[in-house]
Amino acid sequence: MSISTHYNPAETEDKWYSYWLSKKFFHSEPDEREPYTIVIPPPNVTGVLHMGHMLNNTIQDVLVRKARMQGKNACWVPGTDHASIATEAKVVAMLKEQGINKKDLSREEFLKYAWEWKEKYGGIILDQLKKLGASCDWDRTRFTMEDDLSEAVIDSFIHLYKKGWIYRGIRMVNWDPAGKTAVSDEEVIRKEVNQKLYYIKYQVSSSKYQESNSKNQEEPEYLTVATTRPETIMADAAICINPNDERFTHLKGKKVFVPLVNHEIPVIEDEYVDIEFGTGCLKVTPAHDLNDYELGVKHNLPVTDILNDDGTLNELAVILVGEDRFVARKKIAKMLEEAGHLDKVEDYKSQVGFSERTDAAIEPKLSMQWFVKMKEMAQPALDDVLNGEVNLIPNKFENTYRHWMENVRDWNISRQLWWGQRIPAWYDDKGNWVVAKTKDEALEEFWKKKHLDESCFEAEKAGFKHQLEPFLRQDEDVMDTWFSSWLWPISVFDGFKNPDNAAINYYYPTNDLVTAPEILFFWVARMIMAGHEFMGKKPFTNVYLTGIVRDKLGRKMSKSLGNSPDPIGLIEKYGADAVRVGMLMSSPAGNDLMFDEGYCEQGRNFASKIWNAFRLVKGWEVDEQLENPNTQAISWFENRFNEALVEIEANFKQYRLSEALTTTYKLVWDDFCAWYLEMVKPAYQQPIDAESYKATIAFFENIIRLLHPNMPFLTEELWHDDLFGERGEMDCCIVAEFPKGGAIDEKLLKDAEIIKTVIAEVRNVRNRKQISPKEALPLSLKVNSDIDYEKWLNIVFKLANVSEAEIVNDKIAGATAFMAGKDEFFISLTENIDVNAERIRLNADLVYLQGFLKAVDAKLGNERFVQNAKPEIIANERNKKADAEAKIRIIEESLELLG
């Protein structure tokens, strides 16, 4: 089979992805093999592929493909998340474009539109993942709002409620005025914002002065308060001073008038107030600040909520009713100034919370919500990480995790939306409520509440239910999206519907989870909690936490900055394999990825290098009669491959995928292409011996196996070339055995590095002297080591174009000299060498080595270093010292010979 001059990803990717699907290579069923399971972090149905998804899913695919090649039963479960807030916002926006207002629709009508939107757009991101090469078991695709998964959410709510771990109450929550719903602490993004600090004068109330008093009476006293939120003064319940602040001792027990609305509020004392901030006085607005709320509870203050759900002022504000909170801020500032109540305004920077979903500024708000008690559930999830049952990779995240779990707050799980699983709570006409799965079960629960001894009143039950049913209504709120996704590793295997089914027993707990650090608490930790609560064990063993994909300036990629490339566009331009390689090589475990499109170009160049190397080998003619002159080269690469494989496997075990790929890259590009193929390739238009050819093809096949998890399309294409003989329809690279290492001859590898140095130095001399590559040079060797150069000379002759090699006992005067390891080499040139230039070169080398030796001596002379460093590190430093001293002696001797 002929092979084209250039690799064309567009001709390869769809072909092999379709083939893998048709042969069910991605599909998994429980069997006798060891399972390897990953559940995908379900992307939002509103989403399209971005660079973070690219990185996350490439890592998952590499892990899954490698496990599959190692003979494990690999199962990668895909799916999507219904994303309550984001999806509802999308649907509302779509309806608005059609001239439809959500307020004019019933819940059922709105949900019909939402499901239509989901069916049209919800699968886009999964289709895009296929372009990347994601080898998910698409037969197992799940959606967090499909019937079985929704039922699992309802069942888990009822389970926790019956256990006493779910309750309903009025609490201060993070309110998203754009989404008109509560959001969790973890969905609030803190940003530093340029604001204004307004210094507002509150008039102190006293018997000596009233607003109606005549001008002859005493001038009023004012208390100045600094705030960033003048629009909330109408909700002020008190002014708070620190009892230790002597400036305000005289105000204890006094009252002040709130400007503009003119109602009286007390002056209270609490050490919470920071004497140094602003004026040392704090306006307490319990309905609109969490800390103020807690102060209000402590001091029994009234709560006045002046904001509507959309962030506009309501009737309780008295003034500017209906105005947006930020518009009201500017107007009230102007009104305060005109009334003489604004002392001054200063520029001020502070942290403000924004909704992750809508980017609206969060409003602290008192609201009736549903909560989950977290303290008891958090403990086993914390223990799992602390005792190594669940490994966070890299482990630098353990302290953050521990802090969160030790300071866990109750989880607000209700959302004021229609898209999502509805709270299974039912209310009668008097506001009484029960928790039940269905309306019939709710009627039964109300009956039980009314009559504890059912048997006595059985005849009345039907009448009671008939009378109550028209008034019964279900809670309008839905559950937080995370309350469904925390069940993901269980529910995707139907662990709630059928808790003892074959899949859950085989695949659970899963092996690895690959996700982002920012959801470590509100997804990863909660999944561990759910695993213990509903399955009695952890949901996974390892959690690989990826870094953030940033641009080359270090900025987080975002649409608003316009610095995020289109991943599908990158794949179309460079090929999926190239993009995968480019992303992985620049993504050290747990560290942010500074992405540059140049990395994709590097990946494409790597694919071209492999393709061209394959074409080279495929083009060789074989002569069965020739003897093998490449025994040493073949032996070297076999050992080098085994050595690299040990390093690669060690990196995989530590989830250092970037380092594993870098080692593979160097093995293929440098060791195989730049060295091995040059060692064994026949002279121009000459044949190669059969033994070398067979060994080279075997090496290439191993390289293809090694590369497959990272570059699945290119490797599958090459795997089926007739260079490797006939392949059966199921004999594919995707299920080929991942290479296994063999014995490693350490001395052979060390000697090879010396030989490569010799070749490089001869080439350097040729370049410095501007000698033609075609002119063979004589080489003399003064051997101070135990290297058997006889085994290597044919490689030196071939790659360095050496005409002869002579072993000498003494240095050769007038020759160009260099060192490789402990051995000295001399090239006697036919023309006179430039003694002065050679002396300059040697002196430069001498200065470098003397500086290097000085640094090593300083380190070894440092008692602290010698006492604390590992023995192997100290031994390595002493070897460096001995090597530098030997080289310095040889250079000094060479300089003496030059005169």
N, C-alpha and C positions, 0 to 999 in steps of 0.2 A: 504494500500500500504506500503510495507516494504521500509526502507530507508537505504542506504549503510552506512558502518562504517565511511567512509571518504568522504568529498566533492571533487568531481573531476570536475574542471572547463572545461576540454576538452570535457566532455560528455554533458555539459550544454550549453555552449556559442553558438555554431553553431546552435543547436536545437532551442533555443529561438529566436535568431536573425532571422532565417529563418521564424519562426512562426509569429513574429511581422511584417515582410515584407509581408508575404502572407495575413495577415489580414488587411493590409494597416493602421496600427496604427501610422506610421510616416507621412502619407499623410494628407495634409490639403487643404480644399477648403473654400472659404468665406461662412460664415453662420451667425446666430444671436448671436453666442457667442463672448466674448471679445477676440480679437486676441492677441497672444503673438508671436512676430517675431524676429528672429535673422538671419542675413545673415553671412555666414561663411567668414572669411578673406581668400580669395581664395588662396590656396597653389600653388606654381609654378608647371607646368606640368613636370618640370625636377626633382621635389622633391620626396623624400621618407620620411616616417614618422621619425621625430627626437623627442627628449625629449621636445623641445619647443612646437611642434605640440601636443604632448600628453597632456601637461598641458593645453594649450589653448582650445583644443577640449573637454577635460574632463569637464572643467568649463562650456563650452557652453552646453554640454549634461546634466549636472546637472541642469542648469537653465531651459532648455527646458523640461526635464522630470518632474520637479517639477511643472512648469506651466501647463503641460498637466494633471497632477493629480489634479490640483486645478480647473479643468473644463474649462480652457482657450483653445482656438483654437490655439495650438502651431504649428508654422511653422518655421522649420530651413532649410534655403536654402543653399545647397552645391554648389560647383563649383570649377573650377581651373582657374589660370591666365596663359596667354600664355608666359609671362616672356621673352620678346624679346631678351635681351642680353644673358641670361643664356641658353635659348633654341637654339639660333643660334650657340652659342659656342659648344653645345653638338652635333648638326647636322654637323657642320664643322669638329669636331673631328671624328665623325662616318665616314664621307666621306673620310677623310684623311686615315683612316684605310683601306678603300676600294680602295685607290690609286686615289681618285678623289679630284681635287682642286676646291674650290668654284669659283675661277676666271675663270675656264673653263666652268662654267655652266651659262645658262641664268637665269634670275630671276624666270621664270615659272618653270624651271627644278629644281632649288634649293627648291622652295616652295613645289613642289611635294614630294621631299625627306623629308622636314620638317613635312608635314602633315602625311606622313607614320610613321615617328618617333613618332609624337604625338599620333597617334592611337595605336601604340604598347606600349608606355611607359607612356603616359599621365594620365592614370587612376589608376596607381599603388597606389598612396597615398590615393585616395578615398577608394579603396578596403581595404587598411590597417586601415583606420578610422572605417570601419565596424567591424574589429576585436576588436577595443576598445569599441564598443557598441554604437557608435554615431548614434542617432536616427534622422538623417537628412531625409528630404522629398526628396528621391532620384529621384522621378518623376520630380522634379523641377531643377535637376542638370544643371548648365549653364557653359559655357566656354567663356572667354572674346574675343575670336576671331570667335565665331560662327556668322553666317550671321547677325542676328538681332542685336546682341550686337556690331558688327563692324559698322553696319549702324548707330547705336546710336552715336558712337565715331565720325564718319564722320559728322553727322548732328550737333553735339555739336561744332565741330571745325568751321564749316561754320557759325553757329549762333554767336559764339564769334568773328569771323573775321568780319562779317557784323556789329557787335556792336562796332568795333574798338578796341577790346581787344586782338586780335592776330596780330602780326606784324612779319616781316622778317628783319634780320639785322646781321651785323658782330659784334660779341661780343666775349669776352674772356670766354671760357667754360672749364669745366673739361673734358679732353680728355683721354679715355682709349685706350692705344696703342695696347693692346691685343684684345679687342673687336672691335677696330677701330671705336669707336662711342663716341659721347658726353654722359656724365652722369650728373645727377643732383647733387647739393651740398649734398643732403641727402643720396646719394648712394656712398659718399666718406667716407671711414673709416680712421680716423686719428690715426697714430701709432707713437710712439717714436722710432726713428731709430738711430743707431750708424753711424755717418758719419765722414767725414774729412772736415776741414775748410782750404781751400787753400788760401795762401796770395800771390797774383799775382802782379808783378811790371809792371805798365804801364808807358812808357816813355813820359815825358812831351815834347810837341813840342814847339820850340822857334826859333826866327830868328838867335840866336847865335849858334844853333846846328842843323845839319841835319845828317842823317845816313851816308852820303857820305863824311862828313867833315874829315879833316886830324886829326891825333892824337894830334897835337899841340893845337887844340882848346879846349874850356872848356868842362869838363865832363858833361854828361847829367843828368837831374833830373828825378827821378821816383816817381810815385804816387802808393802806395801799397793799394790794395783792397782785402778784405777777402770775399770769396764766397764758397758755397758748390757745385757749378755747373760750374766748369771750361769749360765743354764741350759746354757751350752756349756763350763763349766770342766772337765768330765770329758774333753773332747777337747783340752785344752791340751797343747801339745808343748814350750813354753818360756816363760820370762819374758824380755822384751827390755828392755835399758837402753841409753841413749845413752852411747857411750864418753867423751863430753866432759862428762858429768854427774858432778861430783865427789862428790855425795851417795852414789853407789853404786859407787865405784871398788873398795871392799873386797869387793864381791860377785862380782867377775870370776872365772869358773871355778867358782862355787858351784852348788848345786842347791837347789830348794825343793820342799816337799810341796804337792800340790794338795789343798785342803780337801775334806773329806767322803769322797773316794775314796783319799786318802793315798798316791798314787804320786809318785815323784820325777821332776822335769823340770829341765833345765839353765837357768841364767841366761846369756843370750847378749847380745852387744853389736852395735848397728847404729845408724847415724846417722839412719835412717828415723824413729826414735822422737822425738816432739815433747816436749822437756823441760818445756814450759810446760803441757801438757795433763794434767789429772788429777794423778797423783802422779809423773809422769815415767817410769812403768813400764808396759809393754804386755804383756798376755797374748797369746800367739801360738797361734791355733787354726787351723791350715792348712786343715782341711776345711770351715770355715764362714765364711771371709772371704777375699776376693780378695787383699788386701794381705798378709794373714797367710800365704796360700798362697805368694805370691812370696817372702816372707821364709823360709818353710819350705824352698823349693827352694834358695834361696841358702845356707842354713845346714844343709841335709841333715837336716831334721827329719822324724819319722814323722807320718803322716796318719791320724787316727782320725775317721771319720764316725759321729756318734752319732744321726743323725736318719734316720727312715724317709722314704719319698717323700711321705707325707701330713703331715709335720711333727711326728710323734710321736717320742719317744725310743726308740731300739732297744737291743738287749742290750749293745752296747759302752758304753752310758752307765752301766751297772752299777746305778745308782739311778734310781727313778721311771720304769722301763721301761714304755712304752705311753702315758705322759702326753703331752698336747699341749704343744708348746714353750712356749706362753704361760702355761699352767697350771703347767708345771714351773718357769718363771721365778719365780713367786710362792712356790711351795713351797720351792724351793732357797734363796731369800732368807731365808725363815723358818728353814730348817735351818741356814744359815750363822750366823744371829743366835744361835740356841740353842747352837751349838757354839763361839761366841765368835770366829768368823772374819769377822763383818761389822762393820767399823769405823763406817760411817755410810752414809746414803742421801740423795742430793740430787735435786731436780727438775732436769730437763735437757731441752732441746729439740734435736732433730737431724733430719736428712733421712733418711727411710726409703723404700725402693723398694716399690711395689705393682704387682701385675700389672694391666695395662690391661684384660684380659679378665675376670678373676674378682675383682679388688680384694683378693686375698690378699697379705699381706706376703711379699715375695720372700725366698727363702733362698739364699744363695750355696752352691753344691754342686758337688763334683767328680763328673764324670759322663763316661762314654764316649759321645761324640757325633760327628756328621759335620760337617765345616766346609768352607767355600769360601774359598780364598785370594783376597783382595780387592785387594791392592796394584796388580797389573798392570792389572786391569780398571778400577780407579778412575781411572787417569791420563787416558784419552781422555774419560771422563765429566766430569772436572774441566776439561780443555782446552776442551770444548764450551761450557761456561758462561763461562770466562775470555775466550775469543775471540769470543763473541757468536753462536756457532752455535745455542746454546739460550739463550733470554732468560728470566730469572726476573723476574716482574713482581709487585710492585715490586722494584727491584734491591737494596733494603736487605737481602735475604736472601742475597746473593752471598757476603758474608763468612762467614756461618754455614755455607753450603754448602762453601766453600773449606776452612774449618777441619775439617769432618767428613771431607772427602775426603783431605786431607793427613794426617789422623790415623786413617785407616780401620783397623778391626780385622777379622780373619777372621770370617766369618759362620757362626754355628751354625745349621745348616739342619735338624737332626733334631728331631722332636717325639715325645714318648712317648704317642701317641694312635693311634686306629684310623681316624678320619675324615680322609681326605686321601690324597695319592698316596704309596704305600708306597716306602720306600727300595729301589732295585733292587740290593741286595747279598744274596749267598747264602752260607751257612755249612755246612761239613761237620761231622762229629761231633767233630773235633779243634779246632774253632774257627777253622780256616782259612777265608778268604773270598775271593770274587770279585765283581765288579760286572758284571751282565748284565741284559738286558731280560726274558728269560723263563727258566724252569727249564731248558729244553733248551739255551739259550745258556750258562747257568751250568755245566751239565755239560761242555759243550765247553771252557769256559774252565778248568775244573779239569783236564781232560785235557791241555790245552796246558801248564798249569803242571807237570804230572807229566812230560810228554814234549815237550821242545822240538822234537825231530825226529819229527814226526807219522808220516811215511812208514814208518818202521821198525817202528812198533807199531800199525798200522792194525787188525790182526786182534784186538788186545787191547781196542780202544776200546769196543766194545759191552759186553763183560763188565765193564769198569771203570765205565761209566755205570750199568749195571744194579745193580752192587754199591753205588754211591754214592747213587743216587737216593732210597732210603728215608730216608737220614740228612740229605738236603739240606733246609735250611729258609731261608726268606726273612727278612730283617731285620724286626723287629716295628714299628719306628718309621716314621712318615710324615714327609714333608717340610714345612718351614715354609710356611704359606699364601703368604707373600710370594715364595717360590720359584716359585709358579705365576703370581702376579699381576705379577711383574717381566717376564714374557713377554707380557703382555696386548696391547700394540699389534701384536705379531707374530702371536700365536696366534689372535686374533679373526678375522684374515684368512687363517687356515690357512697361515701362512708356514713352519711346520715340516713339516706333512703334504705340502704341495705348494708348495715354495719359489719357484716361478716362475709362480704362478697370476695371473690377470688382476687380481684384487682387491688382492693385496699389492703388485703392481707399480704400480697406479693410486693407491691410498689411502695407501701408506707411503712416506715418513714422514708422519705426520698433522700437522695444523696447530697446534691449541691443546690444552692440557691444563689443566683447571680443577680445583684440588684444595686441600687445607689444608696450611699450613706444617708442621704436626707430622709429616706423612709425607714431607717433602721428601727426607730421606735414605733411609728404608727402603722407599720405593716409587719416587719420582721418580728419584733418583740411580741406583737399581738398574735401572730401565727403560732409562736411557741406557746403562748398562754392557751390558745384554743386547742393546740395539740394535746397538752396535758389535761385540759378540762374535758374534752370530748373523746380523746383516743387513749388517754393515760400515758402518752409518751410524746417525745419531741417530733416535730414534722420533718426535720432535715438534720444533717450532721455538719455541713460546712456552709458558711455564708461568705461568698466572695463579693466584696464591696468595691465596685469600680470607682474610678475618679470621675470628675466632671470634664466634659469635652469643652475646651476653651479655644479661642483663636490664638494665633501666634503672638498677639499682644497680651495674652493672659486674661482676656475678657470672656465671661461666660457667653456661650452662643445663644442668640435670641433673634426672633423675627424683628423686634423693634430696633435692634442695632444693625440689622442687615448683614451680620457676619456669619450666618449659618448657611453653608452650601446645601443644595438639594441632594440628599443621598442617592436618589434614583438617577439624577443627572451625573453624579460621580461614577456610578456603576456603568452607565451608558458610555461615558467617556473613557474610563480606564479598565473596566471589567470588574466583576464582583471579587475575584481573587485578589486583584491588585489593591482594591479598597480595603479588603479584610487585612491583608498584609500591612498596608500603610498604617491603618489604625492600631493594629496590635503591636507593631514594632515601636510605636511612640507612646505606649500606654503601660508604664510600670504599675505593678499591682497596687491598687488603692490610692495612687497618685493621679492628679489631674493630667489630662492629655492636652498638650499644646498643639492643636491640629493645624497643619499646613497642607494644602493640596499637593505640595511637593512630595509628601509621604506616599500619596497614591501613585504619583509618577515613579517613585522608587519601587513600589510594588509592581507596577507595569514593567519596569526595566528588569526586575527579577524574573517575572514570567517569561519575558523575551529571552533572557539568559538561559533559562532552563530549556526553552523551546529550541534555541539555536544549538545548545549542547546536544540535545537529542538528535537534531538533524545531522550534526557532525558524526555522531556514532553510527547513525543509520546509514550514512553515506560510505562507511568504510567497507572495503572488499576484504574477504578473508582468504588466506592461503593456509590450508590444512597442513601443508608440508613444513611450514616455518616453525622454528623453535621459539619458545617464549623467552624474550630478553628482559621481561618486565616483572620478574618474580619479586624483587625488592619493592617496586612501586605498588604492586598489588597487595603485598603484605602490609605495607605502610598504610594504604587507604583503608584496608579492612580493620586495622587497629584504630585508626583515626575515627572511623565511623562508630566503632564500639565505644571509644572514649567519649565522643560527642553524645552518643545515645545515653550514657550514664548521666551526663550533665543535663540533658534534655529531660529525662525522667525525674531527676532530682528537682528541677524547676517546676515541672508539672505537679509534683507532690506538694510543693509549697505555693502552688497557684501563681507562679511567676511566668505567666504565659508569654509576656513580652520577651523575657530573657530566654525562654525556651525557643521562641521563634528566631531570636537574634543568633543563637547558637546554630540553629538549623540553616539560617541564611549564610553564615560564615562557612559552614561545612560544605554547602552546595556551591556557593560562589567562589570562595577562595580555595578550599582543599580539593574539591572535585573538579571544578571547571578550570581554575587558574593553575593548579598543580598536577593533579592526577592525570587529567586528560592530556596535558602537555607532556607528561612523562611517558605515556604509553602510545600516543597517537603516532601512526606511521608517517614516514616522509611523504612529501607531496606525490600523489598518484601512485603510491606504493601500498601493497596490502598489509594487513595486520595478521598476526598469528592467531589461531583459533582459541588458544587458551586465554590470551589477554582479552580477546573479543568477548568470550563467554563470561569472564570475570567482570568486565565493564558493564555488560548488559545486566548482570545480577546486581551490581552496585546501583545501576540506574533504577532498577525495579524497587530496590530497598529505599532509595531516595524518594521515589514517587509515593511509596507507602508512608514514609515519614512526613512528607509534605501534605498529604491528603487532608487532614483535619483543618489546616490553614488555607489550602488552595484546592478545594474539592473539584472544581470544574476542569482546570488544566490537567490535574493528575488523572482524572477519569478518562479524559481524551487520550492522553499518552498511554495509559494502561491498556487500552484496546488496540494499540498499533500492532501490526503484524510482526514488528521486531521481537515481540515477546511470544510469538506463536499464536495459535488459535485460543480464543477465550469463549467459554460457554456463556449463555445469556445471563446466568446468575453469577458468573465469575467477574465481579466488578471490584474496583478499587475501594468502594465504600464499605465493603465487607471483607476486604483482604486483611490478612493478619498484620497488625502493627509490628514493626521490626523488634526483634529481641537481640540483646547484646550478647557478645561472647567474651573470650579471654582478651586481656589487653597486655601487650608487651610494652611496658613503660620505657625501657631502654631504647627500643626501636623508635618510639615516638620522640624521645629526647634527641636521639642521633639525627632523626629526620629534620628536626628544627635547626640543627647545626648545618646540615647539608643545604637547607633552604637559605640560610644566612650566607653560606659560601657562594651560592648561585647569585643571590641578590648583590653581594659585594663585587663579584666579577662584573656583573652588569653595570654597577655604579662606576667602576673603574673605566669601563668601555664608554659610558656616557660622559664622564669627566674629561677623558682624553679625546672624545669625539672620534672613536675608532668604530669602523663599520661593524654592524652585527654579523656580517658574513666572514669577517677576519677572525680566525681561530687564535686563541691566546694560550701561551704555555703557563702552567700553574705548578708551583712548587709548594710542598706541604711540610711544615715542621710540626709533627704530631706530639702533643703533650698529654693526650687523653687516651681512652681505651676504645675509641671508635674504629671500627673495621672499615676503612675507606674503600677497600677493594669492592665491597658489596654495593657501594653507592656511586662509584666513578662513572659508570655508564650514564647515570642520570645527570651528573655534573657535566660530563662531556656534551650531552644532548642539549640541556637547558641553558648552560652558560657558554656553549660553543668553545670548549677548551680543546686544544690540539694535543696536549700531553699533560701528564700529571706525574711529578717526580717527588719522592719522599727525600727530604734533606735533613741533615742533623744540625746545620747552622743557618743563621740568617743570611740572606743574599744581599750583599751590598749593592746599592743603586737600584734595587727593584722596588716596585710599588707594593706596599705591605698592608695587610689588614688582619684582623682577628675574627674567629668564629668560635665561641666558647673559649676553651683553653688553647686551642690550636692556632698556629700562625701560618699565613699564606702569603706567597710572593708571586708577583707577575713581572717577569723580565721583559720589558718592551724593547723592540728593535731600535727605536729611536731613543735619544737621550731624554730622560724624564726631566720635568721642570722641578729642579730641586727646591727652589724657593716656594713654589706652590705646594709641593708635598710637605715641606716643613710647616707652612701655614696651616695646612689641613690637620697635621699631627698635633700641632700646638693647640689648635681649637679643640680637638678631641681630649687632649691632656687637661685643659682648663675645665672642660665639662666634667671629666671623671674626678678631678680633684675637688670640685664643688660638691659632686655627688657623695664622695667619700667623707667630706667634712660633715654633711648632713647626717649620714649614717652614724658617724662617730659621735655626733652630738646626741643622737637618739640613744645609742648604747651607753653613753656617759650619763644619761639621765636615770638616777636611781629609782625614781618613781615609776618610770616606764618599765625598767627591768624587773621591778618587784611585782607590777600589776599585769604585765602583758603575758599572754599564753606562751608556753615554752616553744611551740612551733613558730610563733611570730618572731621571738628573739632569735631562734636558729636561722630563720629566713634573713633577718637583718645581718647576722654574722656572715652568712654566705654571700650576701651582697657586698660586704666589706672585703672579704677575701677575693672575690671576683674583680672588684674595682682595683684593688692593690696589684693583682696580677696583670691586669690590662695596663695600668700606669707604668709598671716595670718594662713591659714590652714596648710601649710607645717611647719611653725614655731611651731604650736600647736602639730603637729604630732611628731616633733623632741623632744619636751618637754616630750611627753608620752614615747618616747624611752629612756629617761634619758640621 
